[in-house]
Every structure is written in C-alpha cells, then in structure tokens.
Amino acid sequence: MAFIGVNMPQVFYTQEEYIAAEQRALLAEERNATLESLRPQWAQGFTKDSVAAQVSSGALAEIWALLGVDNQTQAIATIRHLLCLNHFR
C-alpha cells in the first residue's frame, strides 16, 4: 500500500552503523545456517518441523506396510531377519 502525500521521515545512518548492521545480518545468516544443520536430516529444508514430521511419518508408515509390521520394533526385527536371509544365500 502506497502512502502518497504522507511525509515519511528519512533515516540516515553513518557508515559505522551501516557496517555494524550488515555484520549483524551476516551473523544472523550464519547462525540460521548453523541451526538448520543441527536439525535432524529428515527435517532439513522444511519450513516447519511439523511438516517434516508428517512427511517422515508417512514414509515410515509406507515402509512398515511393505514389511507387514505395525511398529518400529517389528520393523527392525523384520529387516534384520531379511538381512540375515540374504547373507546366507
């Protein structure tokens, strides 16, 4: 929305203030990148962890359905069994 005819105050910054603001912005970007790297791999790239969790839950549900199991413990046991069978071929 444009405010035509409204006198907006002009703000002037010194070179030192500008450089300090620019450094704060760069530091904030670095911190954001660091925090993003600390998130679990499945959550990286999503704007919210809840969206990432939904995607991850959907993928796990599909894997469990392929394995014919209902939970994480059964899934791991089934995968170990399949690996063992494959090892002895």
N, C-alpha and C positions, 0 to 999 in steps of 0.2 A: 504494500500500500504506500503510495507516494504522498507526501505531505507538502503539496505545492503552496508556497506562500508562507510556510511556517519557518521562522528563523531558528535554525538548529545551531547550537553552539559549536564552534570549531575547536577541536582539541589538538594542541600541538605538543609533541614530545621532543625531548632533547635526544641527541644521538645516543647518549648513555642509556636513557630509558628505553629507547628502541632496541638497542643491543641486548639489554637485560631481558626485555620481553621476548625477543627472538630466542635467547638462550633458554628461557623458561619453557617456550613452546617446543624446542628441540628435546629438552629433558623430559617433558611430558610424553612426547612421541616415543622416546627410548623406554620410559617406564611402561608405557602401554604395550610395546613390543615384548618387554620382559614378562609382564603379567600374562600376556597371551601365550607365551611359550611355556608358562607354568601350568596352564590349563591342561586337562587330560587331552590326549591326542584326538579322541572322538569329539571333543567339544571345540577344538580349534577351527576357526573360520566361521563359526556360527555367531550371531549377534547376541544370543541368549543361551545360557546353559540349558534352560528348559527345552528349547527347540532341539538342541544337540542330544539331550537325554531321550527325547521322543524318537529321534532318528535311530539312536543306538538301541533303544528298547525294541523298536520294530525289527531291526536287523537280528537281534538276539532271538526274538520270537520266531522269526523265519528259520534260523539255524536250528533251534530246538524242534521245530516242526519237522525239518528234514531228518533230524536224528531220532524223532519219535519219542521225545522226552518232555518233561514238564518243568524242569528246574536246572539250575547251574550244576548242582552236584551230579545229577544224572547225565547231563551233557558231557561233563569232564570224564566221567566213568565210561561212557559210550565211545568218546573219542580215543581214550587210552586203549580200550578194547579193540577198536578198529586199527589203531596203530600197531598194536601187538599182532593182530591177524596179518596185517600187511608185512610185518617184519619177518614172519615165519613162512612166507611164500617161497 
